[in-house]
Amino acid sequence: MDSVRRYFPSGDEYVTEDALKNLRNYKYCAVDKSFLTKYLYRHYWEWAVTLFPRWMAPNLITLTGLSFEVVDVLLVLLLMPDLTGPGPSWLYFAFGIGMWLYSTFDNVDGKQARRTGTSSPLGELFDHGCDALNCTIAGIVEASAFGCGISWQTITIIFLTTATFFFSTWEEYHTGVLYLGYVNGPTEVLTLAVLACFASGIWGPGIWHVPAAQGLPLIGGLFPASWELMDAMLAITLAAMVFGHCLVCCWNVHEACKEQNRSFLATLPQLVQYVAFAASCYVWLRNSTTILADNHLVLFLVTAGTAFGRIVSKIILAHLTEMPFPSYTVQMVPLAVGAVLAWLGLFTPRTELAFLAMSSVFVVVAYLHWALVVIERFCEFLGINCLSIRPQPDIERPEPAHEQTRIY
C-alpha cells in the first residue's frame, strides 16, 4: 500500500493543517432573489425536508440526489448512446424526474443540516463539489432530451453549464456570498430544462429541430435561415449567460474588491484557468479523428467534466480554508496534451481513443483520491462523519448560526 501511496500527493499537499484551522471562521452566506424560490419552491423544500429521517446525513442526501442524474446517464448509454433518439417516451420523463429529484435533494440537504444541527464547511464543499460534477452529467442528459446527438450543440450545452458554474464559484471566492439572481440556473433554468424533457416525452425531440423561424415566429427571422430552433435557443442562452450572469459576477467581484481595497484587475487572470480548460476541449474536439466521428463524445465529456469538477472544487476548498486562489490542477494536463497532439495531427483514431481512455482513468482516479483525502481531513478536524451523523462530535464544530441565507 505504501508503494502505491508514494505516487499520490499527501493530504497536507491538498490542504495544510494551518488551512484547516481557518475552518473555524466558516460562515455560509447566500442571496437568492428568485421569485420562484420565494413564492413557490421555498415552501415545497420546507415540506420535502420533513420526508427525510433525522438520522439521514445531509451529505448522504446530496449524494443520493446526484445518483438520480447518474442513473439517467446510464439510461442514455444503454438506450440512446447516439444522444439523438428518439427514445421511448418514458425515457424523457425519466430525464425530467431525475433532474427534479436532484434539484429537490440539492436544496433539501442544507435544510436537513440546519434541522439536525450538523451544518459544517464540509457540507458546502460536498454540495458544491457534486454540483460541479453535475454540470457535465446533467448537460449530457439535457442534450439527449433535446436530441442534440454527437454534435457541437451538445458541446455548447456543456460549455454553458460549466462556464456559468465557474463564474459563480469565482464570484463566491471573492465576495463570500453565493449570489443567485432573479433568473438563475439552479431554479428557473432547471425548471425549464425539466419541462423541456417532458415536452420531448410528449411530442418527441424533433420539436427542437424545426427551423428557427417556425419555432420562434416572433423573432425567428433574426437568425440565419439554416438555423434550427435548438441553435437559436443556444444563442439566446449564451447571450443571457454573458450579459445576465458573467458580467454580473464581474461587477459583484469588482464591488467586493473596492470594498476590501483590493485590485479588481488582479482577479481577472484567475479566469484564464477556465479559458484554458475550454480552449483545450475545443481544440482537441475540433481536430479529433475519432471523438465525434466514432461516438466517443460521452467518454470525452466525462473526462473533461471530472477535470472541471476538480478545478472548481479546489476553488471552493480555497474559499473555505482561506487559501490563495488555485490557478492550476494536474487534471488539466491530459486535456492540454490531447489538444496539442490532435492539433499537430499526431493521433490516429486508435491511438487517440487509447489516449482518451487512459486520460479518463487518470482524471477519475486523481479526482477520487483528492476528494477522499480532503473529506477525511475535514472529518478528522471537525470531528464529524461525512455520510452519517455522529451522536456526539469529538470536538466543537462551527455553529450553524454562522449560516445566513437571504431570500428576497
N, C-alpha and C positions, 0 to 999 in steps of 0.2 A: 504494500500500500504506500509506503514511504517513497518507493522508487517511482510511483505514479504521481504522487503529490508534488514532487520537485519540478514537474513540468507545468504546474499551475501557480499563479500568484498566491501569496499568503493572504490571510484575512486582513492583516494590518496594511497590506498594499491596497486593498479595496477601500477600507475605512479604518482610520487610526483610532487609538484609544482617546486621544485628545479630541478628535472629531465627534466620537460617541458622547463625550461629556456635554457637547453642545445640544444634545437632545433634551437636556433639562430646560432649555429655552424654548422648546417647541410650542408653537401657537398656530393653530389652524384657523384661517380666516377665508371665507368665501363670500362672494357677492353674486346673487342670481337675480337678474332683472326680468326674467321671462314671465310673461303674463300667464302662459300655460302652467308654469310651475306654481305661480301664486294662487291662481283661481281653480286649478284642477288637480295637477299631479301631486302637489304637496299633500292634499287630503288623501289621495289614493295611496301614497307611500306611507303615510302615518297609519293607515289601516293595514297595509300589506305587512308592515313590520310585526304586527301583533300575531301574524300567522306563523312566525318563526319561534321555536322554543328558546327560552332564555339561555339554555346551555350551549346553543349553537354560536360558535365564534364568528365575529364579523368577517374575518378573512376567509373563513370557510364559505360564507355566503357569497363573497366576491368570486372565489374560485369556482363555485357551483354555477354562478351566472355565466362566467366565461366558458364553462363546459358546454352550455347550450349552443354557443356560436361554433365551438369546435365540432360538435355533432353535425351542425349544418354544413360545415366544410367537408366533413366525411361523406355526407349525403351528396354533395356536389361531385366529389371524386368518384363516388360509386354509380350515381345515376345520370350525371351530366358533366362528364370530365372536359367537354369542349367549352363549357360555360355559356353555351348558346341555347341549347334546348330545341324545341320546347320540351320540358319535362312534364311529369304528371301534375295536375293542378294542386294536389295536396302538398307537393314539394315546395311550391311557392308560399303556401300558407305556413308550412313548417319554418321557412326562412323568416317570415314576418313574426311568428310566435317566438322563435329563438331570439331575435333581436329585442322584442318587447320584454321577454323574461330577463335577458342580460341587462337591459336598462333598469328594470324593476329591482333586480338584485343589487345592481351597482349603486342605486340610490338608497336602498334599504340598509346596506351594510353600515353606513355611518350612523343611522338612527339606531341600529342594533347595538353599536358600540356605546352610544350615549345611554341607551336603555339598560345596558348591563354594566356600565361603568368601566368599560375596557378600551376607551379611546387611547390611542398612542400614536407616535410618529410612524411606527411600523405599519399601522393601518393605512396611512396616507401613501406610503411607499408601495405597499402591496396593491392598493386600489388603483393608483395611477400607473403602476407597472403593468397591471392587467389591461388597463385602458390602452396603454401604448401598444401592446401586442394585438389588441382587438382592432386597432386601426387597419391593419392588414387583413386580419381574419374576417371582420365584418365587410371590408371592401371587396373581398373575393365573393362573399355571399351576395352582396348587393349587385355586383357586376353580373353574377349568374342570374339573379332575379330579373335584371334588365335585359338579359340575353346578349350581353356585350361580346361574349366569346373571347378567343385568344387574340386580343386586339389592343390598339392604343387607347380605346375607350376604357377598357379595364384598367390599364396602367394609369390613366388620368384620374380615375376614381381613387386609386391608392395614393397618388400624389396629393390629391385634395385632402384626404383624411389625415395623412401623415404631416403635411405642411401645417394644417390647422392646429394639430396637437402640439407640434414642436413650438410654434409661436406662443401658444398658451402656456406651455411649460417654461419657456424663456421669460415670458412676462411674469409668471408667478415667482420665479427665482429672484427677480429684481424688485418686485413690488410686495412680495409676501402675501399676496391675495390671489386666489383663484377667481377670476372675473368671468362671469357668464352674462352676455348681453341680452337685450330684448329678444333677439333671434340668435340662438346658439346651436351648436352641433349636437350636444347630448340631449337636447329637448326637442326643439322644432324640427331640425333636420332629421333626427332619428325617427320622429313621428311620421314625417313624410316618407322616409325610407320604408317603414313598416307598411304604410298604406300602399306604397308602390309595389311591395311584394304581394299584397293581397290583390291589387289590380292585375298583376301578371297572372295570379292564380285564377282570376275570373275570366279575363279576356285574352290571356296569353302574352308572352313577352314581345310579340310582334307589334304591339301598340306603341312601343317606344322607338320603333324604327320606320315609322311613316315619314314622309317629307316634313321638314320643319314648318313649312308654310301651311300644311294641313293640320299638324298637331298644335300649332300656336297661330291661329288665324289672325290675331290682332297684331302680333309682332314678328310673325314668321318671315315676312318679306325683308326683314333687316338682315337675315342670314343668307349665306350663299345657297343657291338653288340646289346644290348637290348635298346639302346637309340634311341629316335625319333629325328627328325630334330629339334623340339622345345627344347628338352633337350640340344642339342649341342649349339643352339643359345643362350640359357640362360647361359650356361657355358662360352661361348665366351664373352657375355656381362658382366658377373660377373668379369672375368679377366680384361676386358677393364676398368671396373669401379674401381677396386682396383688399378691397375698399371697406368692407364691413367688419373684417376681423384682423388681418395682419397689420394694417395701418393703425387700427385702434390699439392693438398690442404695443406698437411702437410708441404711440402717443402716451399710453399709460406708463411705459418704461421711462420715457422722456420726463414725465412729470415726477416720477419717483426719484429719478437721478437728480433733478433740480431740487427737490425737497431734501435729499440727502447730501447735497453739494458734491455730486459726482458727475463725471463726464458721460453724457449720453453717447457721444461718438465712440467712446472706448468700449461700449457694449456691442456695437454693430458687428465687429469682426467675429463675435460669437455665433452669428448666423451663418458664417462660412461653413460650419460643420454640416448643417443641413444641405446647403448648396452643394457641397462635395458629395454628400450621400445621393442626392437627387441626380447630380450630373453623372456620377459613376453608373447609376442604374440606367440612365438614358443612353449613355454612350455604349454600354455593354449590350443593351437590348437593340439599339439601332444597328449595330454591326454584328449581331449574333447570327450564327449559322444554323442554330437549331432551336432556340428557346421558343420563338414564335412559330417557326415553320413546323416543328415537330411536337407541339403541345407540351412544353416543359415550363410554361409560364407560372403555374401554381408553385412548382418547386422553387423557381427563382423568387417569387414573391414571399414565400415562407422564409427563405434565406435572408432576403433584404429586410423583411418585416421583423425578423428576430434581431438583426443588427440595429434596426431603428429602435426597437424596444430597449436595447442596451444603451443606446445613445441618450434617449430621453430619461430612462430610469437613473442614469448617472447624474443627470441634471437635478432630478428630484432628490436624490441622495445628497448632492451637494447643497441643495436648498435646506434640507432638514438638518444637516450637520454643520452648516455654515462654512463649507469648504469652498475653495475657488471654483469658478465655473469650469467644468471639464470641456476641453477642446478636442479631445481625441479618444477614440476607442479602437482597440485592436481588431474588433469585428468589422471595421471598415476596410481592412486590408484586402480580404478576398474580393470585395466588390470593386475596389480600385484596380487591383491586379487584373481581374477579369475584364474590366473596361479597357485597360491598356492592351491586353492580349487580343481582344476582339477588334479593337480599332486598328491594330497593326496587321490584322488578318492572319494571326498565327494559330488560330483554332481550326480544327476540323470538327464536324458535328460530333464525332465520337469523343475526341479529347475535350471539347467544350462541355459535353454532358458529364464526363468524368470529373472535370474540374468543378463544375457546379455542384455535383453530388458531394464531393469532398469539402467544398466550401460550406455547404449546408450542414454537414456533420460538425465541422469545426465551429461554426457560428452557434449552433444549438448547444453543443457541449460547453462552450465557453460561457454562454449566457446562463445555462443552468448552474454551472459552478459558481459564477458570480452571485447569482440570486440566492442560492442555498447558503453560501458562506455569509453574505451580508445579512440575510434573515437570521441566521444562527447568532451572529454577533449582536444584532439588535435584541434578540430574545434574551441572551445572556445578560446584556447590560441593563435592560429594562425589567428583567425578572418576569417575563411573560412567555406564553406559548404562542405559536403562530396560528395554528388551526384548531386550538381548543382553549378553553378558559380555565385558568388556574383559580381555584377557590381562594387561595391566599397567596398573593405575589411575594416573592422573596425580598424585594426592595421596593421602595416607593416609586410609583410611576408618575409621569406628568399628569396633572389634574385635568379631567375633562372640561373643567370650567375655562380652560385656555382656548377652547374652541369657540369660534364665532361664525355663524352663517347668517347672512342678511338676505332676505327675500323682499324685493320691492314690489 
